[in-house]
């Protein structure tokens, strides 16, 4: 199985560097020179990291196979994957998006929606739960609010603070209709 660790953005400079959207919590371990990535679409890869540096909060990668800006432009939107065999055996802290998407979101025994995304944010991660009515609710992915993730049985247990689901749906509704209470 493969794990997505980044998505390539726009070219940076004329020497073939690209910006990347980092989708891993250990970029210093994943983007070291010599690391080879499986690429989607497959025609764009594989790619081997030749350089990695930060420019403010943006990671810039250079690849051995990419010599100039024109080639870098063809990579825009490509996804970078590693083989899961490369993952640390003791890495049982946290979950990856592909493990969470599709799980039922439950409050007690009541199903309140499905997990549709994991948003990795600087301060804390957020689960996006889509309700049966199609509304998206952002849930702070912290132990107090998501005390159980059960991949085997296909659900996450939520203990949301009072009003979390209502607050999200009111904000969505406020954008649709003026003057609503």
N, C-alpha and C positions, 0 to 999 in steps of 0.2 A: 504494500500500500504506500501511496505517496502522500506527503504533507506539503501543502502550499505554504511557503515562507515569505513570499513577496510578489508584488505586481510591478512591472516596469512602467515608469512614467515617461516623461519627455527627455530628449537628449539634453546634455549639459556640456557646453563647450564644443570644440571641433575635433577632439581626440577620441570620440566614441563613448564617453562616459554617459550614464543614464541616471535619472533619479529613480528611486524605488519607494513604493509604499510597503513598509515593513509590516509583516503579519506574524511575527514571532516575538516572544518576550526575551530572546537571547541573541540579538543581532551580532554581538561581539563574538559569539561562537559559530554562527551560521554563515557569516559573510567574510571569511578569511581567504586570502589569496591561495589558489589551488583547489578550492571547493568547486565541484562540478554540479550543476543543476540540470534536472530534467525540465524541459520547457514545453509549455502549451501555448501556441500550437507547436507540434513536434518539429515542423520544418524550420523553426527558429533556433533550435538547439541541437545538442546540448551546449551549455555555456559554462565556461570556466572563469572564476573570479581572478582578475589580475591585480585589481586595486579596490580598496574600500576606504572611503573617508566621509566624514560628516561635514556638511556645509550648513551651519546653524543647526536646525532640527531635521535636515533632509539628508538621507544617506545617498551617496553617489557611488556607483559601482562601475568599474571598468572590466571588460571581459577580454580574454586572450583572442577570441574569435571576432572581435569588433574593433576595427581600426579607425573608423571615422564617423562623423555625425550622420552621414547618409545611411550607413548600416544601422546605427543606433536608432534612427527614426523608424526603421522597419520593425523594431522590437516593442514599440509603444503598445501597452496593454497586455503584453505577454505575461504569463504566470510562471513563477519559478517554484520548483518542487524539490524536495529531498526525499530519499527513500526512508521509510520509517525505521528500518533496521539501524539507521545512523543515530536514532534518538537515544538519549541516555536511558538506561534501564531503570535508574532510580528517580526518573522524572514523573512522579505521581502527583505533583502539585499542579492543579489546574487541568483544564480541558482545552481541546482544540475545537475550532468552529465546526469542522465536519463531524465531530462527535455529538455536538449539541443540536444542530439544525435538524428539525423533524421530531424532536422529543415533545411529548405532551407537557404542557405547563399545568400543574395542579395546585389548588389551594385546598388542603385537606384531601378529600376524595373527589372533589369537583374539578373537572377539566375546564380551564378558563381560556385555553388557546394552545398554540404550537409555537415552539421556538423557531424563528425564521432567520436569525442572525446573531452573531456575537460581535459587538463593536468594541475594539480595544482602544481605550482612551488613556490619556496620561495619568489621570488620578485613579480611576477605577473603570473596570470593564462594565458594559451594559449588555444585557440580553434583550433582543427584540422579540416580543411575543405578539403574535397576531391572533386576535380574538375570533371566535366563530362569526362575529359580525364584520370582520375585515379590518378592524381598527388595530393599529400598531401601538403597543405599550412598551415603554423602555423600563427595564427592571435593573436596578443596580445589582451587579453580580458579586454580591458579598455574602458571607456565610450567614449573617443575621436574616437576610431576606431570601436567600436560596440555600437552605440548610442541607438539602440532599439533591445530588445528581445521580440518577440510577440509569446508566447507559444500558445495562442488561435488560431492565424491564421497560425502558423507553420513556422515562419521565424525569422532570425536575419538579421538586416540591418547593412551593413558594410560601413565604409567610410575609406578604406585603403589608406595609403600614396601612392603617385605615385611609381610604380615599385614593390610594395610588392608581387603581384602575379607573376610578371616576375622574380624577384629576386629568389623566391622559386623555380620556374621551371628551371631557369638557374643553380642553385646549384644542382638540381636533375639531369639535363642533363650533367653537368660537371663530375658527377660521372660515367656516362655511356659512354661518348665519349671524348677522348683526343683532344685538339687543337680546340675546338669549340669556336666561338666568341660570 
